[in-house]
Amino acid sequence: MLELKNISFSADGKQILKNINLVIDDAKFVVITGPNGGGKSTLAKVIAGIITPDSGQILLDGQDITDWSITDRARAGVSFAFQQPVRFKGVTVKDLITLASGKDISTAAACDYLAQVGLCAKDYIDREVNASLSGGELKRIEIATVMARKTKLTLFDEPEAGIDLWSFKNLIDVFEKMHDEIQASIMIISHQERILNIADQVVVISNGEIAQIGTKEEVLPGLFGIDPGCRYFQGGNE
Ligand SMILES: Nc1ncnc2c1ncn2[C@@H]1O[C@H](COP(=O)(O)OP(=O)(O)OP(=O)(O)O)[C@@H](O)[C@H]1O
């Protein structure tokens, strides 16, 4: 279980997160949504240890990890898939998936992860994770590595961004499979209605605060009912 207690964060004199209190139970599929600039990515970075909050506590299974480094949090089972994935010059896709899995997996097993994210494994398995990969390819490779890592809590920041050509349904299948197989908590920042639809819990962050929290049945009607003429959320890519 992940617990955030009174998390606040400011930068450049602006309060970006204001006293956030949130509990993510084990094996839950949580979607964080809300208007642009509301503080969603900042919150994910606080959880992953990329930025340190000014005040408040982060507890993972009751243990205070507020001062832990990204590496220590990763070892404790927190993974973060960036909005803009990082490239690793000199490292092949197979190396990256093997590193992520933490054991010496076979080429066939590594290829299986690539196939699940819609990449033809033979075309990618030996490629270097460098600038020659497109943004969408890189994003899918990152999702494959996160699947191989099988961590307790995985954070995805707008996983749908840049993967337009990959059928949206596949992405949803990947998340549902991860959720079912690993019994892990998945926390996804998304504006996509179809991702919101598969959430156990939806958290709306606006202006640095939790504006609403509940099941999709509780939260979605209010969100979509605000202004029927102006749909804030995007439908999935058909
Ligand atoms: N290091 C920083 N210095 C100054 N302002 C920042 C910093 N990081 C974030 N912000 C501001 O904090 C606010 C929240 O940013 P954040 O990226 O968390 O929003 P978001 O909800 O993820 O937005 P989006 O939906 O557009 O991705 C924005 O107004 C952003 O400009």
The ligand as an SDF file (V2000), in Angstrom:
LIG
                    3D

 31 33  0  0  0  0  0  0  0  0999 V2000
   10.1720   22.9060  -11.7760 N   0  0  0  0  0  0  0  0  0  0  0  0
    9.1090   23.7040  -11.9610 C   0  0  0  0  0  0  0  0  0  0  0  0
    9.2320   25.0400  -11.8500 N   0  0  0  0  0  0  0  0  0  0  0  0
    8.1630   25.8490  -12.0050 C   0  0  0  0  0  0  0  0  0  0  0  0
    6.9170   25.4120  -12.2910 N   0  0  0  0  0  0  0  0  0  0  0  0
    6.7480   24.0920  -12.4300 C   0  0  0  0  0  0  0  0  0  0  0  0
    7.8340   23.1750  -12.2510 C   0  0  0  0  0  0  0  0  0  0  0  0
    7.3410   21.9180  -12.4520 N   0  0  0  0  0  0  0  0  0  0  0  0
    6.0390   22.0580  -12.7250 C   0  0  0  0  0  0  0  0  0  0  0  0
    5.6750   23.3540  -12.7090 N   0  0  0  0  0  0  0  0  0  0  0  0
    4.3190   23.9070  -12.9380 C   0  0  0  0  0  0  0  0  0  0  0  0
    3.4650   23.2190  -12.0340 O   0  0  0  0  0  0  0  0  0  0  0  0
    2.2030   22.9980  -12.6370 C   0  0  0  0  0  0  0  0  0  0  0  0
    1.8910   21.5140  -12.5940 C   0  0  0  0  0  0  0  0  0  0  0  0
    2.7130   20.8390  -13.5510 O   0  0  0  0  0  0  0  0  0  0  0  0
    2.5020   19.2980  -13.8960 P   0  0  0  0  0  0  0  0  0  0  0  0
    3.4520   18.9440  -14.9780 O   0  0  0  0  0  0  0  0  0  0  0  0
    2.5790   18.5230  -12.6360 O   0  0  0  0  0  0  0  0  0  0  0  0
    1.0040   19.3170  -14.4130 O   0  0  0  0  0  0  0  0  0  0  0  0
    0.1290   18.1470  -15.0820 P   0  0  0  0  0  0  0  0  0  0  0  0
   -1.1400   18.0750  -14.3030 O   0  0  0  0  0  0  0  0  0  0  0  0
    0.9200   16.9030  -15.1960 O   0  0  0  0  0  0  0  0  0  0  0  0
   -0.1510   18.7770  -16.5160 O   0  0  0  0  0  0  0  0  0  0  0  0
   -0.4160   18.1080  -17.9720 P   0  0  0  0  0  0  0  0  0  0  0  0
   -1.8050   17.5210  -17.9410 O   0  0  0  0  0  0  0  0  0  0  0  0
   -0.3600   19.3060  -18.8550 O   0  0  0  0  0  0  0  0  0  0  0  0
    0.6910   17.1120  -18.2540 O   0  0  0  0  0  0  0  0  0  0  0  0
    2.2830   23.6060  -14.0430 C   0  0  0  0  0  0  0  0  0  0  0  0
    1.7350   24.8980  -13.9760 O   0  0  0  0  0  0  0  0  0  0  0  0
    3.7800   23.6500  -14.3210 C   0  0  0  0  0  0  0  0  0  0  0  0
    4.0930   24.7050  -15.2040 O   0  0  0  0  0  0  0  0  0  0  0  0
  1  2  1  0
  2  3  1  0
  2  7  2  0
  3  4  2  0
  4  5  1  0
  5  6  2  0
  6  7  1  0
  6 10  1  0
  7  8  1  0
  8  9  2  0
  9 10  1  0
 10 11  1  0
 11 12  1  0
 11 30  1  0
 12 13  1  0
 13 14  1  0
 13 28  1  0
 14 15  1  0
 15 16  1  0
 16 17  2  0
 16 18  1  0
 16 19  1  0
 19 20  1  0
 20 21  2  0
 20 22  1  0
 20 23  1  0
 23 24  1  0
 24 25  2  0
 24 26  1  0
 24 27  1  0
 28 29  1  0
 28 30  1  0
 30 31  1  0
M  END
$$$$
